[in-house]
Every structure is written in C-alpha cells, then in structure tokens.
C-alpha cells in the first residue's frame, strides 16, 4: 500500500511540474498590443522610418526565448506588411503580402503544385537574416481550414 502511495505522489508531482512548465511556456510566447509611446525610443524611431508611406495598423510586443520583439503591422498600397524589430530597434524580419506572379517562377510553381485544386488565398515574402522565403495560405476545400506552404526561391520546401 505504501509503495502505491509513493508512486501516486511521485506521478502527481511530475504532472504538476509539467503543467507549471507548460503554463510558463505559454506565458513566454505571449503577444500583447502596445502603443507607440510604450515602445523603446530606438524602436519608435525604427517604426517611424519603416512605416513612411504606409498606414500603421497596430503594434505588438512579444517575448520569445527571453528576448523581446516588437512588430509593426502596416498596410502599403492595399497590402499587408509586418516588420519586426528587436529591443534595440534593429530590423529582424519583414513579412509582406505579394502577388503570386511577382515571386520567382520555381517558388510560384511549387506553391501552385501544393495547392492542387485548392485556392491560394494569400502569398507573402518573408525576409529574415538576409534570406527570403515565400509563404502561401491555401484553402483545400469549402469549409476546410487553411494550410500554409513555405518554399524558397528555388521551390524547395522550407520548415
């Protein structure tokens, strides 16, 4: 009986520890809306520079792996552009809605092949660390959720 109680206590402690770790992990990647005046001065300046000629739609702050990032959501010529900065105002990534006909032919063909009879609802170019990939949102059928396909300029699948 004592052995069963010990096993039960150990299992309960393990489950409790897992739940706490999961909750902390959820908190870690939390994204919150912020206002321009809430941003560090360097980030405010970077947002102003990168949003010239654009309509600023919103700002968010996100913490990933202990690092804080700020994202400016914009609209430029009717298309979305999300620009991410680190806490020092350094550009981290740019995600822009693009026309499928404007991306490299190999990427375009790979996306169309992945879509099959589905509908391509959105194509974005994502530039991070000097590398650009193309993300397509594809609706596979009526009432079905969208899937995301990522490829590089050569049409190779990217994770």
C-alpha positions as protocol buffer text, in pm:
chain_id: "A"
residue {
  index: 1
  type: UNK
  ca { x: 0 y: 0 z: 0 }
}
residue {
  index: 2
  type: UNK
  ca { x: 279 y: 237 z: 94 }
}
residue {
  index: 3
  type: UNK
  ca { x: 454 y: 171 z: -238 }
}
residue {
  index: 4
  type: UNK
  ca { x: 138 y: 263 z: -435 }
}
residue {
  index: 5
  type: UNK
  ca { x: 100 y: 585 z: -235 }
}
residue {
  index: 6
  type: UNK
  ca { x: 462 y: 678 z: -306 }
}
residue {
  index: 7
  type: UNK
  ca { x: 416 y: 611 z: -679 }
}
residue {
  index: 8
  type: UNK
  ca { x: 94 y: 816 z: -682 }
}
residue {
  index: 9
  type: UNK
  ca { x: 265 y: 1110 z: -507 }
}
residue {
  index: 10
  type: UNK
  ca { x: 560 y: 1099 z: -749 }
}
residue {
  index: 11
  type: UNK
  ca { x: 327 y: 1087 z: -1051 }
}
residue {
  index: 12
  type: UNK
  ca { x: 119 y: 1376 z: -917 }
}
residue {
  index: 13
  type: UNK
  ca { x: 432 y: 1584 z: -862 }
}
residue {
  index: 14
  type: UNK
  ca { x: 552 y: 1510 z: -1215 }
}
residue {
  index: 15
  type: UNK
  ca { x: 216 y: 1608 z: -1365 }
}
residue {
  index: 16
  type: UNK
  ca { x: 205 y: 1927 z: -1158 }
}
residue {
  index: 17
  type: UNK
  ca { x: 558 y: 2015 z: -1272 }
}
residue {
  index: 18
  type: UNK
  ca { x: 462 y: 1954 z: -1635 }
}
residue {
  index: 19
  type: UNK
  ca { x: 154 y: 2176 z: -1601 }
}
residue {
  index: 20
  type: UNK
  ca { x: 359 y: 2458 z: -1447 }
}
residue {
  index: 21
  type: UNK
  ca { x: 622 y: 2430 z: -1720 }
}
residue {
  index: 22
  type: UNK
  ca { x: 353 y: 2436 z: -1989 }
}
residue {
  index: 23
  type: UNK
  ca { x: 190 y: 2741 z: -1833 }
}
residue {
  index: 24
  type: UNK
  ca { x: 526 y: 2917 z: -1817 }
}
residue {
  index: 25
  type: UNK
  ca { x: 591 y: 2827 z: -2181 }
}
residue {
  index: 26
  type: UNK
  ca { x: 258 y: 2978 z: -2281 }
}
residue {
  index: 27
  type: UNK
  ca { x: 341 y: 3296 z: -2093 }
}
residue {
  index: 28
  type: UNK
  ca { x: 683 y: 3309 z: -2258 }
}
residue {
  index: 29
  type: UNK
  ca { x: 547 y: 3346 z: -2611 }
}
residue {
  index: 30
  type: UNK
  ca { x: 270 y: 3588 z: -2520 }
}
residue {
  index: 31
  type: UNK
  ca { x: 196 y: 3867 z: -2766 }
}
residue {
  index: 32
  type: UNK
  ca { x: 42 y: 4190 z: -2639 }
}
residue {
  index: 33
  type: UNK
  ca { x: -81 y: 4501 z: -2815 }
}
residue {
  index: 34
  type: UNK
  ca { x: 113 y: 4817 z: -2735 }
}
residue {
  index: 35
  type: UNK
  ca { x: 105 y: 5185 z: -2829 }
}
residue {
  index: 36
  type: UNK
  ca { x: 383 y: 5385 z: -2993 }
}
residue {
  index: 37
  type: UNK
  ca { x: 466 y: 5560 z: -2665 }
}
residue {
  index: 38
  type: UNK
  ca { x: 514 y: 5218 z: -2499 }
}
residue {
  index: 39
  type: UNK
  ca { x: 799 y: 5128 z: -2737 }
}
residue {
  index: 40
  type: UNK
  ca { x: 1165 y: 5191 z: -2651 }
}
residue {
  index: 41
  type: UNK
  ca { x: 1288 y: 5512 z: -2824 }
}
residue {
  index: 42
  type: UNK
  ca { x: 1506 y: 5321 z: -3072 }
}
residue {
  index: 43
  type: UNK
  ca { x: 1210 y: 5104 z: -3173 }
}
residue {
  index: 44
  type: UNK
  ca { x: 985 y: 5410 z: -3207 }
}
residue {
  index: 45
  type: UNK
  ca { x: 1239 y: 5563 z: -3447 }
}
residue {
  index: 46
  type: UNK
  ca { x: 1272 y: 5239 z: -3646 }
}
residue {
  index: 47
  type: UNK
  ca { x: 893 y: 5207 z: -3676 }
}
residue {
  index: 48
  type: UNK
  ca { x: 867 y: 5566 z: -3800 }
}
residue {
  index: 49
  type: UNK
  ca { x: 1139 y: 5507 z: -4062 }
}
residue {
  index: 50
  type: UNK
  ca { x: 992 y: 5179 z: -4189 }
}
residue {
  index: 51
  type: UNK
  ca { x: 632 y: 5299 z: -4193 }
}
residue {
  index: 52
  type: UNK
  ca { x: 685 y: 5600 z: -4421 }
}
residue {
  index: 53
  type: UNK
  ca { x: 415 y: 5590 z: -4689 }
}
residue {
  index: 54
  type: UNK
  ca { x: 228 y: 5315 z: -4502 }
}
residue {
  index: 55
  type: UNK
  ca { x: -77 y: 5308 z: -4280 }
}
residue {
  index: 56
  type: UNK
  ca { x: 20 y: 5180 z: -3935 }
}
residue {
  index: 57
  type: UNK
  ca { x: -244 y: 4924 z: -3833 }
}
residue {
  index: 58
  type: UNK
  ca { x: -108 y: 4813 z: -3495 }
}
residue {
  index: 59
  type: UNK
  ca { x: 189 y: 4739 z: -3274 }
}
residue {
  index: 60
  type: UNK
  ca { x: 261 y: 4430 z: -3065 }
}
residue {
  index: 61
  type: UNK
  ca { x: 526 y: 4320 z: -2819 }
}
residue {
  index: 62
  type: UNK
  ca { x: 628 y: 3957 z: -2796 }
}
residue {
  index: 63
  type: UNK
  ca { x: 879 y: 3768 z: -2585 }
}
residue {
  index: 64
  type: UNK
  ca { x: 1047 y: 3461 z: -2734 }
}
residue {
  index: 65
  type: UNK
  ca { x: 1317 y: 3267 z: -2555 }
}
residue {
  index: 66
  type: UNK
  ca { x: 1366 y: 3559 z: -2316 }
}
residue {
  index: 67
  type: UNK
  ca { x: 1410 y: 3814 z: -2597 }
}
residue {
  index: 68
  type: UNK
  ca { x: 1162 y: 4096 z: -2658 }
}
residue {
  index: 69
  type: UNK
  ca { x: 1049 y: 4182 z: -3010 }
}
residue {
  index: 70
  type: UNK
  ca { x: 818 y: 4448 z: -3147 }
}
residue {
  index: 71
  type: UNK
  ca { x: 605 y: 4408 z: -3458 }
}
residue {
  index: 72
  type: UNK
  ca { x: 457 y: 4693 z: -3660 }
}
residue {
  index: 73
  type: UNK
  ca { x: 158 y: 4586 z: -3869 }
}
residue {
  index: 74
  type: UNK
  ca { x: 113 y: 4811 z: -4171 }
}
residue {
  index: 75
  type: UNK
  ca { x: -78 y: 4845 z: -4494 }
}
residue {
  index: 76
  type: UNK
  ca { x: 106 y: 4961 z: -4806 }
}
residue {
  index: 77
  type: UNK
  ca { x: -82 y: 5007 z: -5134 }
}
residue {
  index: 78
  type: UNK
  ca { x: -362 y: 4783 z: -5007 }
}
residue {
  index: 79
  type: UNK
  ca { x: -127 y: 4502 z: -4900 }
}
residue {
  index: 80
  type: UNK
  ca { x: -11 y: 4397 z: -4554 }
}
residue {
  index: 81
  type: UNK
  ca { x: 345 y: 4437 z: -4429 }
}
residue {
  index: 82
  type: UNK
  ca { x: 460 y: 4324 z: -4085 }
}
residue {
  index: 83
  type: UNK
  ca { x: 800 y: 4448 z: -3971 }
}
residue {
  index: 84
  type: UNK
  ca { x: 968 y: 4305 z: -3660 }
}
residue {
  index: 85
  type: UNK
  ca { x: 1239 y: 4477 z: -3456 }
}
residue {
  index: 86
  type: UNK
  ca { x: 1444 y: 4374 z: -3156 }
}
residue {
  index: 87
  type: UNK
  ca { x: 1451 y: 4590 z: -2841 }
}
residue {
  index: 88
  type: UNK
  ca { x: 1739 y: 4800 z: -2982 }
}
residue {
  index: 89
  type: UNK
  ca { x: 1539 y: 4889 z: -3295 }
}
residue {
  index: 90
  type: UNK
  ca { x: 1734 y: 4653 z: -3524 }
}
residue {
  index: 91
  type: UNK
  ca { x: 1527 y: 4510 z: -3811 }
}
residue {
  index: 92
  type: UNK
  ca { x: 1466 y: 4137 z: -3755 }
}
residue {
  index: 93
  type: UNK
  ca { x: 1218 y: 4042 z: -4027 }
}
residue {
  index: 94
  type: UNK
  ca { x: 982 y: 4175 z: -4293 }
}
residue {
  index: 95
  type: UNK
  ca { x: 672 y: 3984 z: -4395 }
}
residue {
  index: 96
  type: UNK
  ca { x: 491 y: 4130 z: -4697 }
}
residue {
  index: 97
  type: UNK
  ca { x: 184 y: 4030 z: -4891 }
}
residue {
  index: 98
  type: UNK
  ca { x: 281 y: 3987 z: -5257 }
}
residue {
  index: 99
  type: UNK
  ca { x: 117 y: 3888 z: -5582 }
}
residue {
  index: 100
  type: UNK
  ca { x: 196 y: 3527 z: -5672 }
}
residue {
  index: 101
  type: UNK
  ca { x: 308 y: 3641 z: -6018 }
}
residue {
  index: 102
  type: UNK
  ca { x: 581 y: 3856 z: -5858 }
}
residue {
  index: 103
  type: UNK
  ca { x: 770 y: 3570 z: -5692 }
}
residue {
  index: 104
  type: UNK
  ca { x: 1036 y: 3354 z: -5860 }
}
residue {
  index: 105
  type: UNK
  ca { x: 895 y: 3106 z: -6111 }
}
residue {
  index: 106
  type: UNK
  ca { x: 1018 y: 2797 z: -5923 }
}
residue {
  index: 107
  type: UNK
  ca { x: 857 y: 2916 z: -5598 }
}
residue {
  index: 108
  type: UNK
  ca { x: 535 y: 3003 z: -5781 }
}
residue {
  index: 109
  type: UNK
  ca { x: 516 y: 2658 z: -5946 }
}
residue {
  index: 110
  type: UNK
  ca { x: 586 y: 2477 z: -5617 }
}
residue {
  index: 111
  type: UNK
  ca { x: 307 y: 2671 z: -5446 }
}
residue {
  index: 112
  type: UNK
  ca { x: 62 y: 2605 z: -5731 }
}
residue {
  index: 113
  type: UNK
  ca { x: 151 y: 2235 z: -5723 }
}
residue {
  index: 114
  type: UNK
  ca { x: 97 y: 2222 z: -5345 }
}
residue {
  index: 115
  type: UNK
  ca { x: -238 y: 2397 z: -5386 }
}
residue {
  index: 116
  type: UNK
  ca { x: -363 y: 2149 z: -5644 }
}
residue {
  index: 117
  type: UNK
  ca { x: -735 y: 2219 z: -5674 }
}
residue {
  index: 118
  type: UNK
  ca { x: -729 y: 2432 z: -5357 }
}
residue {
  index: 119
  type: UNK
  ca { x: -747 y: 2809 z: -5355 }
}
residue {
  index: 120
  type: UNK
  ca { x: -438 y: 3021 z: -5283 }
}
residue {
  index: 121
  type: UNK
  ca { x: -575 y: 3290 z: -5052 }
}
residue {
  index: 122
  type: UNK
  ca { x: -254 y: 3475 z: -4962 }
}
residue {
  index: 123
  type: UNK
  ca { x: 113 y: 3480 z: -5063 }
}
residue {
  index: 124
  type: UNK
  ca { x: 379 y: 3652 z: -4853 }
}
residue {
  index: 125
  type: UNK
  ca { x: 751 y: 3704 z: -4886 }
}
residue {
  index: 126
  type: UNK
  ca { x: 928 y: 3667 z: -4553 }
}
residue {
  index: 127
  type: UNK
  ca { x: 1279 y: 3806 z: -4521 }
}
residue {
  index: 128
  type: UNK
  ca { x: 1477 y: 3721 z: -4209 }
}
residue {
  index: 129
  type: UNK
  ca { x: 1852 y: 3707 z: -4162 }
}
residue {
  index: 130
  type: UNK
  ca { x: 1905 y: 3806 z: -4525 }
}
residue {
  index: 131
  type: UNK
  ca { x: 1709 y: 3508 z: -4657 }
}
residue {
  index: 132
  type: UNK
  ca { x: 1370 y: 3525 z: -4825 }
}
residue {
  index: 133
  type: UNK
  ca { x: 1110 y: 3251 z: -4828 }
}
residue {
  index: 134
  type: UNK
  ca { x: 758 y: 3252 z: -4967 }
}
residue {
  index: 135
  type: UNK
  ca { x: 457 y: 3151 z: -4762 }
}
residue {
  index: 136
  type: UNK
  ca { x: 125 y: 3065 z: -4921 }
}
residue {
  index: 137
  type: UNK
  ca { x: -205 y: 3014 z: -4742 }
}
residue {
  index: 138
  type: UNK
  ca { x: -414 y: 2755 z: -4924 }
}
residue {
  index: 139
  type: UNK
  ca { x: -778 y: 2665 z: -4871 }
}
residue {
  index: 140
  type: UNK
  ca { x: -811 y: 2300 z: -4971 }
}
residue {
  index: 141
  type: UNK
  ca { x: -1190 y: 2297 z: -4989 }
}
residue {
  index: 142
  type: UNK
  ca { x: -1510 y: 2470 z: -4880 }
}
residue {
  index: 143
  type: UNK
  ca { x: -1533 y: 2491 z: -4502 }
}
residue {
  index: 144
  type: UNK
  ca { x: -1186 y: 2346 z: -4455 }
}
residue {
  index: 145
  type: UNK
  ca { x: -912 y: 2528 z: -4267 }
}
residue {
  index: 146
  type: UNK
  ca { x: -621 y: 2683 z: -4450 }
}
residue {
  index: 147
  type: UNK
  ca { x: -282 y: 2517 z: -4473 }
}
residue {
  index: 148
  type: UNK
  ca { x: 45 y: 2704 z: -4502 }
}
residue {
  index: 149
  type: UNK
  ca { x: 315 y: 2613 z: -4752 }
}
residue {
  index: 150
  type: UNK
  ca { x: 666 y: 2761 z: -4729 }
}
residue {
  index: 151
  type: UNK
  ca { x: 918 y: 2743 z: -5011 }
}
residue {
  index: 152
  type: UNK
  ca { x: 1245 y: 2911 z: -5102 }
}
residue {
  index: 153
  type: UNK
  ca { x: 1315 y: 3086 z: -5434 }
}
residue {
  index: 154
  type: UNK
  ca { x: 1407 y: 2750 z: -5591 }
}
residue {
  index: 155
  type: UNK
  ca { x: 1074 y: 2596 z: -5490 }
}
residue {
  index: 156
  type: UNK
  ca { x: 1222 y: 2377 z: -5217 }
}
residue {
  index: 157
  type: UNK
  ca { x: 1003 y: 2320 z: -4912 }
}
residue {
  index: 158
  type: UNK
  ca { x: 1109 y: 2515 z: -4601 }
}
residue {
  index: 159
  type: UNK
  ca { x: 1015 y: 2437 z: -4241 }
}
